[in-house]
Amino acid sequence: MIKTLINGKMTDCVASTDRGLLYGDGLFETIAVIDGSMRHWPRHLSRLQAGCDRLGIEAVDGAALAHECQSLAGDSAKSVLKVIVTRGSGGRGYRIPDKPSPTRIVQLHDWPAYPPACAERGVAVRVCNARLGHHPALAGIKHLNRLEQVLARQEWEDADIMEGLLLDSAGYLIEGTMSNIFLVRDETLLTPDLLRCGVAGIMRTRVLELADRLPIDVQICPVKMKHLQEADEVFICNSLIGIWPVVAVDASDYGKGAVTVQLQALLDSCPDTGNNWQI
């Protein structure tokens, strides 16, 4: 069952003139709620605020937004909050209204039924045919324009394939449809740079922080398909799944490697408690 607040009111109706609906003019965050606590709340709020600044949307009142999230999820044992901020309503045409009033949407969703084996034994993924276009002005932020991911996710129905990997228009590996990706190759942890496209995930940042505790080099750099094909380990991550080892990419098989196991253990033992917002 989905519960929704729009501008603090319990309703699921948004104005037909809202620019988030008309043009994808807005941003969103997907937040794990565990035992009444929003995991990584300051990180999510910071990215949301940064996205608003990038798009020129009026800054969100963090305290008011947290209160609205609390009213939906404060007694939840395990659920998912989706926070959406749009520029608000406006007339026909792309021109931004003179004084738009942003729309805040907070939704509470059930926790997805991911099999425990995904984290324990690993997952199979595929490389999608869809390609990500380059748009540095939007790179990194979690804006509402997700048609590339929608098209990519239509490419498979096999329930054994848990994720699709996306390349950009130049053929570089960027991310998954719902995740960021890491490779271990020649004793180096690699993750794609996101200077031209892709989402800078909250868990991606967390993994990079935890990797500093390991005796391994870390590189954020352009990643070619040959790097994926030659990788010793592959894993994907996001705020809900944590870290999933990748054991197959199309016809290529991989093992669940030692670096992946170490990072999973670090994530479990250091759940970013210093950055949780207790609600």
Disulfide bonds with the S-S distance in Angstrom:
none
